[in-house]
Amino acid sequence: MSAVTTEAYEVYRDSWGIPHLRASDPLRLSYAQGRVTVRDRAWQLEVERHRAQGSSASFLGADCVPWDRFARQARLDDTARRCFEALDPDTAAWVAAYVDGVNAGLAEGVARDDRFAAGHIPAPWEPWVPLSIWIGTHILFAGFATKLWRDRVARALGDAATTLFATDGPGTAGSNGWLVPGDRTATGAAIIAGDPHRFIEDPGVYQQIRLACPEYDVLGLAVPGVPGLAHFGHAGSVAWAITNAMADYQDLYTERLRPAAYGVEALGPDGGWEPVARHTETITVAGAEDVEVEILETARGPVIVNEDSRVLSLRYPPRVRADLGFAALPALLRARTVADVDRALDGWAEPVNVVHAADSEGGLLHRVAGAVPLRAAANRLRPVPAWDARHAWRGWAETPAEPVQGFAVMANARGIASPLGVEFAPPHRADRIRALLSGSADWSPKAMADVHRDTHLASAAPLLALLPGLGSLSPAAARLRDRLLAWDRRMEADSTEAAVFASFRTAVVRRLAADPVFAELAGAPDGPEVFHPWLYLVPRVGYALEGLLGTPLLPGLDRAAHVRAALEETAVAEAPDAPWSDSHRLTPWQAVPDPDAEWPGLGGDHDCVNATSSVPGVTDTVARASAARYVWDLADREGSLWAVPLGADGVTGSPHHRDQLPLWARCELVPVVTDWARLTKEPS
């Protein structure tokens, strides 16, 4: 795209430093998006590129080797290359224009960020890097690692207990989203609102941006390193948003391998031995010895676990189809109606999402988009034998859609996507959003903040319900029981009762996890380190606490005794007088940790609408929360609102690096500005 020059576009900023880009055509606009993004976020793009390519240890050190090994073994970058090569010419040119913009602006972005001062020099991007970043960002969304946990549970407790710990955790992503039709708003036009829940990173994982050319004018939340607005956008006459559908579309296969004269063979489903692709790669490690990695790929997919006890391959749709659905991205930008959004998303592939869309003519959309294979039910639960033909993929599932009747809510719970998944979030967030929305028939964009900030914790009910029947307690424990029962079940930032409940819950989780019934699950995880977060017992008990308190599958588990002992323990330790926000503090991931950074305390909890996710039984600190909040107004786009956890600029210490953080912590949003006359134009 050498014909695309810096003179072919204009950059404007609002008072929050959010870029508004205007160009003469879509290719120049894509170039501008790449160039502005690398100027604002060069360090972030460099980290994400290396993570996707399995080379982050080369400048971040040995702690990154487990991820780099997985990225290489799973063939993430090679899959992205295949997907890019399969793109139609127009989409390929559009992606290449973005990459040209990144490469043109790389030196300027590096010069702005002191994290490059140690001497790390970024390499120019290859054309498929945006697709590589996309795969690296979403490869864990379908939760194939949970199949390792279920397998471990089934081996320890029996097949009937395979889904015993089914719940929302330790997930990599979730979301809230709701669509309020025009007959329930003050203006008569629909409102779409919500917030994606991801691990909070510094810089943030979503970029507020506006993309305008004669063909379209769209604002929304981009994934840095990827052109367009895949997840959340407002084009004036139509707007869209997504949540994770919680679909299961990746499989693990147990492989039988043997040496062969030409290398390695795998036992196939027809009973014959098949050749296995094999080569080695070297991970360069800053400050340590290089690591050699064996790369194997069977007919099912890349081998990601290769140990004496078992060999597992991963089969995932982009590797099979050479398609991520990227042709949908420019089509979404051109959308004017719900029907346009619907048609664009017919070609979507990865990840699988639930979609809301609305347009200014009253059109509404609630559907699932993405590629889910048809295969045996057992594939969804645990690793399955590669040599058994019953576990082969047999085509692709139809993605459900349903009419919008009243409010449409998507919060990762069972619903429209139920036929496509196994584990979903508990219904609490979805039920609470519906209850809040039902309280008014004249909703406005500003009022949506009241929904975003709600902290009612419905999942506390089963634990609190056990307290009245505990029998004889010490005086201190009896007082604590009464205090908990009187609590309003709101995890407000300034609530001492919320902090008391969290301390009590921690004690319950730890005691349950220490019960002999779970002894075979209590040891340190085995297998690749990158999957260990899915395999620790205490977090699993913490997230599944509600179900474990009521399941009939564990007759030997004396829940009342554990709850009574936890209550006495918490009472003896003296319930905290500090507010919940003292311990429930944001702890974002940083590639290079900043020891001087100060992060706010928060309200909310993992089952609240204000989903600030800690790990019950392990820590009260918050790693996962709203990675952005948005309110799309279909009556007037300037009535829309948005916010991100940090700010528009990824450079530490810059004016717009963390200027939205105080507002985000209070669940407040900033206005969307679309009037060019109210924006500041940057010099060419």
N, C-alpha and C positions, 0 to 999 in steps of 0.2 A: 504493500500500500504506500509506496514512496510518493505517489501523487497526492496523498493527503498531507496537507501542510498545517502548521500552527495558525496560519492566517484564516483558515477555513472555518473557525468556530470562535465563539465568545464564551467567557466564563464570568458568571455573576455569583455573588454571595449574599446571603441574608445576614441578619445580625448574629446568628449562631454559627456563621462560617459554613453553612450548608451550600454545596455547589449547585448552581443552576446553569446548565449548559445549553447553548443554542448554536446550531450548525445548519449548513445549507442542505444536507442530505443525511440519510441514516448511516452511511459509512463514515463520513467525517464526524458524525456525532459519536459513533462507537469509538473512533480514534480519540476523540476528546475525553470520553469517559475513562479510557485506559490511561491517558496522560494525566488527567487531574487526579485519578485514584492513586497512581504511583507517586505523584507529588505529595499528596496528603498522607500516604500510608506505605511508603517504600519498605520500611522494616517489616510491617505485617505481611506484605506481598512476598517478600523474600522468605520469611518463615514458612508461609503457607506453600510456596512453591517447593521448598526443600522437603517439607513434611510429605507432600503428595508424591515426590520423587524418591523418598526414602533416603535422603541425604542430610537431614537436619543435624545429625551428630557431627558433621564436618565443621560446624562453627558453634554449635550449642553444647557439645560435649557428650559424654558417655551415657547420661541419663536418657538420651534420645534414641539409643541403640534399639531398645525393644520395639518402639514404633517403627523405626526405619526398617528393621528386619521384616516386620509384618507388611509394611507398604511394598517392599520389594517382592516378598514371597507371594503376596496377593496380586501382584502385577498391576498395581493401580495406574502408574504412569503409562505403561504399555497399553492398558485398556483405553485410557484417554486418547492415546495416539490413534488406536484403531477407530474409536468413535469419531475423531476429527476427520480421519481419512474417508469415513463413510458419509460425512455431511454432504448435503446438496451444495452446489457451487455458491449460491447466494448466501446461505448461512455460514459457510466456510469463510467467505470474503468478509462478512460482518464480524466474525470472531477474530480473523486475522487483523482487521483494522484496529480492534481493541488492543491486540498484542503489539501492533506497531506503535500505538500510543504509549503503552507501557515502556517499550524500549526507548522511545524518543525522550520520555521524561524521567528515565531511571536515574541519570546522573544528577538531575536537579533534586529529586526526592532523596537520594543518598546524602547530598550535601546538607539537607535540612535536618538530618537525624544523627545525633551524637552516637547512637548505638552502632553505627558503622565505623566509628573512629578507631576501633581496635584493628582495623585493616581488612575486614571482610569486604570483598569486592563482588557484587552480584554479577551473574552472567546474563546475557540477553535471553529473553524468553523464546522458547520454541512455540510454533503456532497452536499447539494443543494444550498449553499450560492452563488456560482457563478451565478446560474440561478436566484436567488432572486435579486442579484445586477443588472442583465440584465433587469429584468422586472421593477425594480424600476427606472432604468435609462431611460427606453423607454415608460413607461406607458402613458405619456402625449404627445407622438409624433403624434398620430393621431388626437389630438385636440378635444377630445370629449367635453372638457369644452367650446369650441366655440359654441356648441349647446345650452348651457345655455345663451350665449350672443345673439344668433340668436332668441331664444325664447323671450328674453327680448325685443329685437328690434321689433319683430312681434307684441307683445302685445301693444307696445307703438305707432308704426307707421303703423301697418297693415301687413297682410301676404305678400303683394307684396314687402315689404321692408326687408324681412327675410335675404337676402344676401347683403343688402345695403353696409355693411362695409367689404365685402369680400376683403381680401388682405393678405399680408405677415406679420402678427403680431397679438397679441404679441407671436409669435411662439416660441417654445422651440428649434427648430432645422431647419436647411436648409443646403444647400450645393451648391457649384459649382463643376462641373466635366466636363472634356472634353477629348475626344479621338481623337488623330491626327493619321490617318493611314499612313503607310509607304511611300506612294507616295507623302506625303506632308512634309516629314522630311529629314534632311540632310543625315541620315544614311540609309534610306530605311526601317527602322523598326519603328513600332508604338511607340507613346508616350502617356501615360495616365497621366493626371494631375488634380489637383483640391484642394479643401479645404472644410471640413465640418464646418458648422457654428453652434455653440452651445454657451450656456452661458459659459463664461470663468471662470474656477475655479482654485484655488491654493490649492493643486497640480492640474496639468492639467488632462483633461478627457481622453487624449490619451497618450499611452506609446510607444515610439519607442523601438523596440526590434527585435532581430533575433533569430530564432529557427531552429537548425540544428541537424539532426541525419542521419544515413545511408539512411533512406527512403525519406527524403526531407531536403531542406535548404531554408527557407522562412524568409523574413524580412518584417516588416510592422508596423502598428499602432494597438496596442492592447487596449482594455478597461480594466483598472486595476481592478483586481478581477475576470476576466473571461479568461479562457484559449484560446489559438489560436489567430487567426487574422481575425475576422469576417468581417471587413469592408474594410480594405485596406492592400493589400499584394503583394509582388513580389517574385516569386519562381524561378527567373532566366529565365525560358522558357515561363512563363505566369505571368500576373499581373492582378489585379482586383481592383475596387474601386466602391463606392456607393454614392448615395445621397438619401435623404428622398423623397419618391415617392409622398408625400402629399395625400396618399390614405385615405379613410374613412373606418375604419374597426372596430370601437367600437360604440355601441349604448347605449343611455339612454332611459329607459322605465319608464313611470309614473305608479306607482303601487297604487293599492287600498288595504289597509291592514285592518284587523279587529282582535280583540282579539278572542282567541279560548280557549277551555278547556285545551288544551295541550300547549298553547303559542300564536302564531300569525299565521294568514292565509292571503294569497294574492289571489285576484281574477284572475283566469287564463283565457287563450284565448278560452277555451271551455265553459265558463260561470260558471264553478265550482270553489270552493274555495280550494286552495292548501296549504299544510303546508309550513311554512317558518322556515328555520333553524335559531336558535337564541342562542346566549350566550353573556357573557360580558367579557371584558378584561380590565386590568388596565395598564395605561401608568404611569410609574414612572417618576417624573419630578424633576430634580436637583434644589434645592432651593425653591421648591413650593410643594403644595399639589398634591397628585396623582390624576389622572383623570380617571374615569371609562367610558368605551366606550361600547355601545351596538352594537353587530355585528349581522346583519340580512342578510339572503341570500334567495332570491326567486328562482323560476325555471329559471328566466332570468339571474340572477347574483346577486352579492353583492349589498346591499343598501348603497349608498354613500351620499345621501341627505335624511335626515329623519326629517322633520319639520311639523308643523301643517298644513302649506299651501300646501305642496307636499312631496311626497316620490319618490325618483328616484333610480333605480338600474342600474348598469353598466354591460353590456355584452361585453366581450372581448375575442378574439380567444384563447389565452392560457388557460383561465379558462374553456372554452368549450371543447377544444381539448386535453388538457394536453400535449401540444407540443409547444416548442419555435423554433424548427428547429435546435437544437444543434448538431444533427448528421451531419449536413452540415459542422461544424467547422473542425473536423479532416479530412473530405473529401476535403475541400479547401486546407489544408496544403499539401495533397498528389497530388494536381492537377498539371498536366504538360502542358495541352493544354486548349484552350477555351472550348472545348467540355467537359473536366473534370469539369471546373468551372460551366458550364451550368448544368450538371447533379447534381453536389453537391447542387446547389441552387434550384433545383426542390423541395427539401425537406425543404427549408427555410420557416419560419413562421412569426417571429416578430422581429423588425418592418418591414413594407413593404418598399422595397427600389427599386430604379432604379440602375441598375448595368452596368458598363462598364468593359470589359475584352479584353485583346489582348495577342497573343502569338508570339513567335519568328518565326513561320512558316507563319505568315500573317493572322491568324485567328482573327476575331473580334466579339464582343458580345455586344448587347445593349438590355436589357430586364428588366422586372419587376420581383421581387421575393418577395413572402410573401403570407399570408393568408388573403383574403378579402371575407367576407360573401356575399352571394346573398340574397337580401331582398328588400323591398319596397323603392322607392326613398325617401319617407318622412322620413325614418329612418336616412338618412344622414344629414338631416337639423336640426331637433329639437327633443326633447323628444317625444316619441310616446306611446300610451296607451298599457300597458301590456296585457290587456284583449281583445285586437283586434287581431285575428289570422292573419290578413293581414300583420302584422309587424313581424311575426316569421322569423327566418333565414331558408333558403332553400338550403343549400349547399354552395359551394365555387367557386368563380370566377376564370376563366382562367386568368393567368398573361400574359400580352402582351409581345411580342418581335418584333423587326423589324431589317432589315438589316442596316448596317452602310454604308451610302452613303456620301462621303465627310467627314466633321467633324461631330462627334457626341457630342452633348452638353446636359448636364443635370444640371439644375439650379432651380429646384422646380417649373418651369413654366408648363403651359399646354403643353401636348405632348404625349409621349408614355403612361403615366399613367392617362390620362384624363378620361377614362371610369370608373376609380376606385375612383375618388375624387370629391370634391365640390369646395373647395377653393385652389387656387394655388398662387404661387408668381407672381407678375407682370413679363412681358416678358423682362424687361430691362437688367437684368444680362445675360440671355441667348442670347439675341440679340447682346449685346455688345461683349460677348466672340466670337460669330460667326464672327462678323465684324473684330475683332482683328486677329483671326486665318486666315481669308481670305486674310490678308495683306501679307502673305508669303507662299512659297511652300517648304521651306527648314528649318523647325523648328528644333531647338536643345533643349535639356533639360534646359540649362541655360537661353535660351530666354523665357522660360515659366514664369519666374519671372515678365516679363513685363506685362503679362496677369494678374497674381495674384495682381499686385499693381495698376491696373487701377482704377481711381477715377471718371470717367465720370458719372454724375448723370442725366440720361435721365428723371427720374420722376420729375425733376424740371420744365420741359417744360410747362405742363398745368398751373401751377401757374404763371410762368413768362409771359405766353401768355396773361394773363389778364391785365398786366400792361399798354400796350399802349392805351387801351380803357378806362382808368379810368377817363379821363376828367381833370377838373381843380384840381390842387394839390398845396400845399404850395411850396415855392421855395426849402425848405430842402427835402421834399418828392419827388419833381421832380428830384432833383439831385440823390437821392437814387434810384429812378426808373431807371434813365439812367445808374447808376453804376451797378445795377443788370442785366440790359439788355446787358451790355457790358461784363459781366462775362463769362468766358469760360466753366462754368458748371462743373468744376472739383473740387472735395472736397479734394484738396491737403492739407497736414498737415500744410504747411507754407502759405496758402492762407488766406488773410484777407477778400477777397470777399466771400469765402465759409462761413466764420464766420458770415458775414453780412447776407447772404442768410438764414443761420440757424436761426438767430435772427428774421428775417422777417417771416420765416415759423412758428416759435413758436407763434408769435403774431397772425398770421392767424388761426392757429389751435385753440388757446384759444378763439378767438372771434367766430369762427364757433361753437365750443362746447357750448358756452354760448347763442347761438341763441335759442329763445323760441321753435323752432320746435323740439329741442332735450330735452326739459324740463323733460320729463318723464324718460329719460335715465341718467340724470345728478346727481341723488342722489347716496348716498353710496350704494354699492352692498349689497345684502342680501345673505343668504345661507352660506355654509362652507367657512371659510376664505381662504382655500387653492386655491379656484377658483377665488378669487377676482381679481387677475391680468388680467383675461380674461374679466372682467365685468366693468371696469372703462371706462367712456366715452372719456376722453381726449386722452388717448393713442390710442383708437380705431379711433378717428378722425385723429390723427396724421399719423397713418399707412395707413388709407384709404383716405387721403387727395386728391390724384389724382382722384379717382373715385367720391368723393363727389363734386368736382368742376365741374363735367360734368353730373352727373346723372339727369334724368328728373323726378325722384321720389320725389323730394323735391321742388315743384314749389314755395313754400313760402320762400325759403332760398335765400336771396339777397347776392349772393357771391361777386359781385362787391363792394357792400357797405362794407362788412367785409374786403376785400382785401385792399380797399382804406384806411379804418380806421387803419388797421395793418401797412400799409406803413407809414402813418402819425405818428403813435405811435413809430415805429422803428426809424424814422427820428428824432423825438423829443428826444428820448432816446440817440441819437447819436450812429451811427453805430460803432461797435467795430473796433479798429485798431489792435487788437491782432490777431494772426493767429488762424485758426480753431483748431489746436492741443492744444491750451491753455484750451479750454473748452471741447474738444472731447478727454477725457482722459480715459484710461482703468481703470475699477473698477471691478476686479474679485471677485467672491464669495469666501469667506473663512469661514470655519466652526467656527473658532475662529479668528476674525478680528485682523490684525496686524496694530496697529495705526502708526507705524513707516515706513510702506512700502511705497515706492515711485513708481508710475506707469507712463508709458510714455503717452504723447499725440500722437494721431494717425490721419492719413488721412482716407478718405473713408466715407461711409455712408451706410444706410441699403439697398439701391437699387444700390449701386456700386458693381462692381466685387470685389473690396476690401471692403467686406461687414462688416463694423464695425458699429454695430447697436446700436444707441441711441433710445430714445423714443421722437419723435417730439412733442413739446408742453409741455413736462414734464422735460426732462433733455438732455443735450448734451453728458453726460458721456456714456461710452461704457460698456455694460454688456455682449453683445453677439457679437462674431466675429469668425474668423477662429481659430478653436480649434486645427488645424494642417494644414500644407501645404505639398504637396507631388508632385513629378514628377517621374514617373516610366518609365525608358528607357528600351525598349525591345531589343535594339541593344547590350547594355552592362549594366548590373545591377549596376556597379560601376559608371556609368554616371548618375545615379539617384540622386535625391536631396530630402531633407525633413526638416521640422522644426516644432517645437511646441511653444506655447506662452511663456513657462517658461523654463523648462529643463527636464533632465532625472531623476533627484532625487527629491523626494517629501519632503525632510527634509529641513526646513527653515535654511538658513545660510550655507548649504553645497555648495561646489564649483560648482556643476552642478544643483543647484536648479533653478536659473534664468539666466543661462549663455546664453541661446538662445533668451532671451527677446529682447535685442536691435536689433538683426537681424530680428526677427519676426516682430517687430514694423515697420521695413523698408521693409517688404516683401522680405527679403533675406532668402535663404535656405542654409543648410549645406550639404556637400557631404555624400553620402552613402559609407561606407567602407565595403568591403566583404573579403578582403585578410586577412586571419588569422594572417599572419606574421606582419601586420601593426597594430594589436590589442594588448592590454596589458592583459595578463592572470592574473586573481586574484588567490591568494593562496587558496589551498583547505581548 
